[in-house]
């Protein structure tokens, strides 16, 4: 099972208040404002507002794509980056960019879940005869130039994603240990890879309704720290070539 890049997830931004400073854009509200006292809503006392929602389950999802900034070697966020490594692409330079996948869920539960596919590359993989950028261009309904230069493939990629096209993506759960990764970084060693892939391989526990469901929290087999499953994109498909199995009404 393959993956195009490493996903990142949007986190809730909390206002700074530990030192008494107000959040950006905050305004004073009268505590007697009718909006605070007139609307009565039902609060589910059996729910837990601090519980982290489960990751989107494995399957085929409709999704929208767009290009998002990538961090360059100086730490600045840029639309794309030219990059080279002596052990990649025969040491030849290439372009890398990020693509954001936003899942479409008609039930609303996972709608808008965002997965950032980092380091989508412009170089042509000799074993596969194409590039990651070209694959996404074609699956998203764009036009991929051929023959083409690294720059032409990048331009076509950015042009296609600018329209936020819809595709079908296949996703899967993956668990890796952040603690072990940080330990490897400190020792200047290679980070360990994922130790568990595929939602069906995660332990089964009883959910709120009593039915068995996959538990996204698993212990690292090395350091025993708790690790949470992340959603990865395995494949991209044209709309019409593959039916969605998730996110249906």
Residue, then its C-alpha position, 0 to 999 in steps of 0.5 A: x500500500x503506497x502513499x504520496x506524502x506525509x499528512x498533517x492535520x488542522x488543529x483548533x487554534x486557542x486564544x492566548x489568555x495565560x498572561x492576560x492578553x486578549x485573542x486577536x480579533x476579540x471584542x468586548x461583549x456585554x455579559x447581559x447581551x440577549x444572545x447569551x441569555x435568550x437561546x436555550x440549546x440541548x447539551x448532550x451530557x453523555x458526550x465528551x467535548x475533550x475527546x479527540x474525534x476518530x480518524x476518517x475510516x479506510x475506504x474510497x472518498x470523494x474529495x477536493x484538491x488544492x495546492x497549499x504552501x510548503x516550508x522551504x529550507x529557510x523555514x518560510x512558507x512558499x507555494x513550491x520549492x526547488x530541491x535536490x538530493x544526491x540519492x534521489x532522481x540521480x541527484x538531479x533537481x526537481x520541484x516539490x509542492x503540497x496538495x491538500x485533500x479535503x474529504x467530502x462526507x454527505x453525513x457531515x461526520x468527516x466532511x472537510x477533514x483535511x489531509x496534506x500530502x507533503x512533498x508531491x514531486x515533479x520528477x519522473x520515477x524511472x520504475x513507473x514512467x511518470x511523476x507524482x504531479x502528473x498522476x494527480x493532474x490526470x486523476x483530477x481531470x487536468x492536462x499533463x504535458x508530455x514530453x515535459x520539463x520539471x517546470x512544465x509539470x509543476x506549472x500544470x500541477x498548480x494550474x490544475x489544483x487552482x480550480x480545486x478539482x474533485x477526485x476519489x481518494x483511497x485512504x488508510x490508517x497508519x500508526x508511527x511513533x513520534x517519540x521514537x522519531x524524535x529520539x532518532x533525530x537527536x541521534x542523527x539516525x533514520x526515523x523508524x517507519x510506521x509500525x501499523x497500517x490499515x484500519x482492520x489491523x488496529x485492535x477492536x473495542x466496543x463503541x458507544x453503541x456496543x458494536x465493535x470498532x477499531x481503536x485508533x490509539x495503539x502502543x508503540x512496540x518499542x517505547x510503549x508510548x501511545x500513538x494515534x492513527x493518522x489518515x494517509x492517501x494511498x491512491x488517487x482516482x478520476x471521478x467516474x473511474x472509482x465509486x466512493x464507499x465512504x461519505x455517502x448519505 
